[in-house]
Amino acid sequence: MTVTTHSARITGPLTYATADGAKNQIPLGPCLVEQISSSLVDIIWGANGQSSAALPVVEVEAAAKQGHLVVLD
């Protein structure tokens, strides 16, 4: 599968689970979105792209539909 990267912006709540199971919120602002498999999308953020979370495609699509994730390209 080819990985496709898009520029995007987090504009509302979008949470992910940490390794210990805690829920954290991806900060508002710019990010990259990469579909890494048919069922997972990687969201990458931070000044140097130092943070990321793999989320199910259905969660990312729901966030986009609610306006919490806006793909810019």
C-alpha positions in Angstrom: 0.0 0.0 0.0 1.2 3.5 -0.9 1.3 5.9 2.0 -0.4 9.2 1.1 0.3 12.3 3.2 -2.0 15.3 3.5 -1.6 18.6 5.3 -4.5 19.2 7.7 -5.6 21.2 10.8 -7.1 20.0 14.0 -9.9 22.4 14.8 -11.8 20.5 17.6 -11.5 17.6 20.0 -9.7 14.6 18.6 -8.5 12.0 21.2 -6.1 9.1 21.1 -5.1 6.4 23.6 -1.6 6.4 25.0 0.4 3.2 25.5 -0.9 3.0 29.1 -4.5 3.4 27.9 -5.0 7.0 29.0 -6.9 9.3 26.7 -5.1 12.4 25.4 -6.3 15.1 23.1 -4.3 16.0 20.0 -3.6 19.8 20.2 -5.4 22.2 18.0 -3.3 23.3 15.0 -1.5 22.0 12.0 -0.8 18.3 11.5 -0.1 15.8 8.8 -2.4 12.9 8.0 -1.1 9.7 6.6 -3.2 6.6 5.8 -0.9 3.8 6.8 -3.2 0.9 6.2 -6.8 0.3 5.1 -7.9 0.7 8.7 -5.4 3.1 10.3 -4.5 6.7 9.9 -1.4 8.3 11.5 -1.9 11.9 12.7 1.5 13.7 13.1 1.8 17.0 15.0 4.3 19.2 16.8 6.8 21.8 15.7 9.2 19.1 14.4 6.6 16.3 13.8 7.7 14.8 17.1 4.3 13.5 18.1 2.0 11.1 16.4 -1.0 8.8 17.0 -2.5 6.0 14.9 -6.3 6.2 14.8 -8.9 4.1 13.2 -10.1 5.4 9.8 -13.7 5.6 11.1 -12.6 7.9 14.0 -10.7 10.2 11.6 -13.6 10.3 9.1 -16.0 11.1 12.0 -13.7 14.0 13.1 -13.6 15.3 9.6 -17.4 15.1 9.2 -17.8 17.0 12.5 -15.4 19.7 11.4 -12.7 18.8 14.0 -10.2 17.8 11.3 -9.9 19.8 8.1 -7.7 18.4 5.3 -6.1 21.3 3.5 -4.9 19.6 0.3 
